[in-house]
């Protein structure tokens, strides 16, 4: 049983560009959450998707957007990249209502903005 | 005030000793509390969850919760070099997200 898979694992982009990160949830999970982890910090909640809708959003600008597909996979899009967007982006999947107890994290995508 | 605060590290302990990690949280309605371990360059891994006041033991790990003081702790007994990692305290303030502290880096000296 594959766990949460994210792609790509590493990415280098230039300021002002746009990026798309992808996440496939663990089998049986229908809820996908995205987190940003800057170096030396804990993960910060970006948003969560369930039934192809954004359920809740953290304190991130509109440059951060997402999408969930009918197969529960998800994308995170970031427009107009800033140097400060450099971070590890984590996807976590869970069954609905189990975001804490049964949340599984993917290996992350390391984004570097130059 | 940050939602979740952890004691600043890094924490260095000799092999076989007890590592003690502390965490406080600000949202009194939080009901679920977690400790994650994160090895360098890897994703967080859940190692302990606790929901009611008191102690919860799992192998060499003991989590302690005091909701009145809004305090959570993690003890690692008989610390091993493989315990060297960053430990993240997380709180589930609602049904949607986890709020994480900045983490405490633990180094176990052989």
Interface residues (C-beta under 8 A of the other chain):
Chain A: X33 X35 X40 X41 X42 X43 X44 X45 X48 X55 X56 X58 X90 X92 X97 X99 X100 X101 X103 X105 X106 X107 X108
Chain B: X4 X32 X34 X42 X43 X44 X45 X46 X49 X88 X90 X92 X94 X95 X96 X97 X98 X99 X100 X101 X102 X103
